[in-house]
Amino acid sequence: MKLQSQPTYVSREASVIRKCCPRGESLVSEHSKYVSCQKDAPSSYVPQAIVAQFYQDCIEDLEEEIQLEVRYGNPCPAEGAMISFGQRTNDTLYVIQNGSLLVIYGAKDYNVYDTYCLDYDRDDGTLVGYVCPSEVQVMVDLVKGQLFLLTICLIVAIPGLLVTALLYIIIPKLHDLHGRALAMNCVNFAIALLLECFFQYRNRGKRMLMDDMVLENYAEYFILATFFWLLVNCANNCFHAWYYVPRGKKSNTTEEYRRFALYAAFAQLIPLWIILCYSTTPTGTPAIKHYLFIPIGVTLGLGLLSLLMTLYGLRQLKASYYYVHEIRQRLLLEERVDEVCQYMPVCGYKVNKVIYMSKYTVPLFVVMSIIWTVMGVTYYTTYELPIFYDILFGFQGILMFIIFVCMPRPYDTIKAWMVERKYCGWMCQVDTVDEPTVVEEQLPIKRQIAPVQMASRCMPTVRQYNAYMAGPVSLKRNTNPFTYLEEI
């Protein structure tokens, strides 16, 4: 398949063959730098330019005659050193119709350089092409090494992301709204990594084939979706800290499914609309990636605002929890039970649930924001996205698996679920408490407090009442939003 972008002859002044030194002279090196042109050149022959046509997997010489003027001079005097290509490194050199240097590495890979000059090796007289280091961005061996490292990362990252998503879907204690949103984040990111890997192998890290524009847009769609799901998690944490917990809302499965459907429409449809509308120019060519980095920047900004509001809300909830605890304890000790209902307690379990969600959302947010901030700066500086960033994405996927599966609290939940269903065997057995002993210890307490229990939900629980009656309960005050509450 012929590439849409082809080299074309421009004019006698623009399309020229570039030689390093005038006729009869060649470069002389000092250490690793080529410092001057001196006489007694091994050859003064100028190679004939060819008319080349580029296809997806090959280059065709049309065997048309074309004459190009010759210009002399160092192509990059400010950089000092130059990178050489030639017979010694098993490279084949051609000058094509627009005056650029075509370098074919071995028999498969190639590259085209505009900033170059030609010379002859003083030892064996073979043609040598010198290219400025700033133009040689990714060498072939480096690309192969990066593709290998990318493969290793994705072999670990993609299964890890899919396992994380599966666990947060099938384990009941993890399958809340936060867990479902996290699962969708992992699924979208796994698909994006898979597409990016396929894209890189197809292009050998060059990112230059127009035919792959649609494939890259697919990957960018799923990448955008991961950031929208990250924003959903941040906003959901903020919603719990400022509305769900302070108002004592009870869990409602129907309401959660409605909210999840709303979140899914937001996180999947808006990125799709952005890619369809802004990823190409009116002529059908790839657009500058404002459509990718601007929405990512907006989601990260809103996510940061949501996280800061969540952390501030948690400080307020913890302060309220301690205050109400002290007031209710004093009222009960003074036997002013009728006034207890005036001070509704904040549910410590729900506060800890929000702390749990925030503690595991913040590291993911920090990692994603740092990687994409550096990536955005790189792109707007060079307008290129090196394959190295796809390797970072692979590490990000591995880190997501570590955060949401291997950290203590989610790991304990997963372990308990697997032990309960006997999936784990001897590797994750836990010590169990003798159930009859627990019953024997609880029965006298139940008989003791039964007469003082009341139906009102504002009354203290059995355990709380017994703790209060046993003496003042002193809680360690801590307003750190990442520290769990000491529940009673």
HUDA-V848355 format. One record per helix or strand of 3 or more residues. SS is the DSSP state (hx for helix, st for strand). FROM is the first residue (numbers start at 1). LEN is the number of residues. If there is no record, write none. Layout:
ss: (SS & SS)
from: (FROM & FROM)
len: (LEN & LEN)
This chain:
ss: (st & st & st & st & st & st & st & hx & st & st & st & st & st & hx & hx & hx & hx & hx & hx & hx & hx & hx & hx & hx & hx)
from: (16 & 25 & 33 & 52 & 59 & 69 & 82 & 87 & 91 & 101 & 109 & 116 & 127 & 140 & 177 & 210 & 253 & 290 & 337 & 348 & 388 & 408 & 425 & 435 & 462)
len: (4 & 6 & 7 & 4 & 3 & 4 & 5 & 3 & 6 & 5 & 5 & 5 & 6 & 31 & 27 & 35 & 26 & 44 & 6 & 35 & 19 & 13 & 4 & 18 & 9)
